[in-house]
Amino acid sequence: MKRVLIVCGTGVATSTVVADKVRKHLAAVGIEAKIEQTKVTELHRGAKGYDLVVATTQVPASVDAPVVKGLSFLTGMGVEETLAEIEQKLSD
């Protein structure tokens, strides 16, 4: 099972929307994943143990997991491309 961390400014509203979309997409393509949410200030220790971070904000350089920029989930532009990138990174 893959572990995915969704990161936004406060770890509440935006990350909840993104987590829901990512969860549904991964289930639809048959990738088992545990989706967790956090705020960006919690990343000062990195993201050990996660297979992927999806962030709607800038993340610290200390994050040691692959990061996908999730701003498209907020703008509505490029969502399919972002979901494809998430799927690809979790399939590697």
Summary of the structure (lengths in Angstrom):
residues: 92
radius of gyration: 11.8
end to end distance: 13.3
largest distance: 32.4
contacts: 287
relative contact order: 0.24
helix: 42%
strand: 23%
